[in-house]
């Protein structure tokens, strides 16, 4: 990359880099009186050199997110049968014995006719009947999110304590109770991203 | 209403407090208490509020608390009255133990201490922060402004621009999203478009001139001006750059907006314009005569361009005066002088921002959101009903699913 001259003019390579980052305004924040700014006004060096390089081990220890394509899923496996006793012991107190909800969210509640649980099609189906509650079965677009969220944040009184096999088991139990996988289907790094969630296509990026 | 103070009153008052006012010329006394005849209290390390002004956040639950909008006067929210919304409690973080990891689609993954973070060029700005779910459902007439929309606050935030950090570590031009992760017990995660990083996102370590309050993410949080509160991840410990969103729970099953047409809006980051009259409001009781209507307006889209006020239930509107400075994505105070004739009426405000967006009525919002709307990103016009006896009430709205 280029350098900043004493007169504050950018040399061509840095200017090109600045434009690539979304416009030269990023490097040259406006007048000093303006709010905000990038903190990278003229005279900014190419690198400050603060901090240290992250090691692969450090990254692996903290990088726990799961992408929709399954990237990040660990080894291990679980079924509804292996998840059921864990659910009863650690989850049912807040989410209900059958996932019907309690002090915490409802987890189960999928009926194919009511997907999605809102909109014109839903209104027509519902008639004068009671509303169908939002649940994992009718409003969660990705099965991978279940693994990510349960592993990082559940159970809420002891988050981050479940082993991979236990999380896979809980995910399998929830998906089976929602009728989205078979009672004997095993969930693992290969099968979980392939589960088709009914709400997958109802979400659209913000337009208003 | 205070009546006119007469010389007779003053003399009578002085006579009643004669023991404390032996040195005061009786005819000049207007206070019951004379503070001028002995030294006051000493200087102190911390400036406490007057015991006569017991400010506090409203409706404090384990998960949230609200800024008492009706009790404040300026655009800045005192730090200890900033609203809260937590998902896994407030962690106690030792600043010496704090580490920020930035990795993913970057040339040089980096670990920063808090001290190293503070060495980068600083940036500062004033902006509001609002909870994504800042709307009451089922609120009755006895509802204060803080319960209508007290989960919004305005702060001067100081920290490091994300653009500075991303330039430092060589962010890939192929990266389109980044994940922000907190170190609370929820290990909160949200995906954010890279455009916001290059625009005005920052990692804030200071709030109104001092270190962040623990409930606001001490020692460092993500700040995305104008964007929904949940995406401004507190207690920030990790940022990962990628070429797609991560589809976390909070951006899929939560914080998304089901619509009447059967689709659901996702990544509804930007707050639309909103306003509310904070005085008079419930539980105020007013008297006929001149009243200065006061309120606050804000928009995540930009700067408040004008606020219109109606004192006749929405039939006619007058433009209110804005109190400067009027800053982009910041609470803006408005005022409007009005002479109340004592008859029953409704007062309300309507904000317009510099993008041309006009704050909608509840009916207009509901037409788009549908009867199964969730409590996110709602910004309808709020009305107060004034009875002939002067009592001000929140104008109830019918339930969304009615």
Interface residues (C-beta under 8 A of the other chain):
Chain A: X20 X21 X22 X23 X26 X29 X35 X36 X37 X38 X39 X40 X41 X44 X47 X48 X50 X51 X52 X53 X54 X58 X59 X62 X63 X64 X65 X66 X67 X68 X116 X117 X118 X119 X120 X121 X122 X123 X131 X134 X136 X139 X140 X141 X142 X144 X145 X148 X149 X152 X153 X156 X159 X160 X199 X202 X203 X204 X205 X206 X207 X208
Chain B: X87 X88 X101 X102 X103 X108 X109 X110 X111 X112 X113 X116 X117 X119 X120 X121 X122 X123 X124 X125 X126 X127 X160 X161 X163 X164 X167 X168 X173 X179 X181 X185 X186 X187 X189 X195 X198 X199 X200 X202 X225 X237 X238 X240 X242 X244 X246 X247 X248 X249 X252 X253 X256 X258 X259 X260 X261 X262 X263 X264 X265 X266 X267 X268 X269 X270 X272 X327 X328 X368 X370 X371 X372 X374 X401
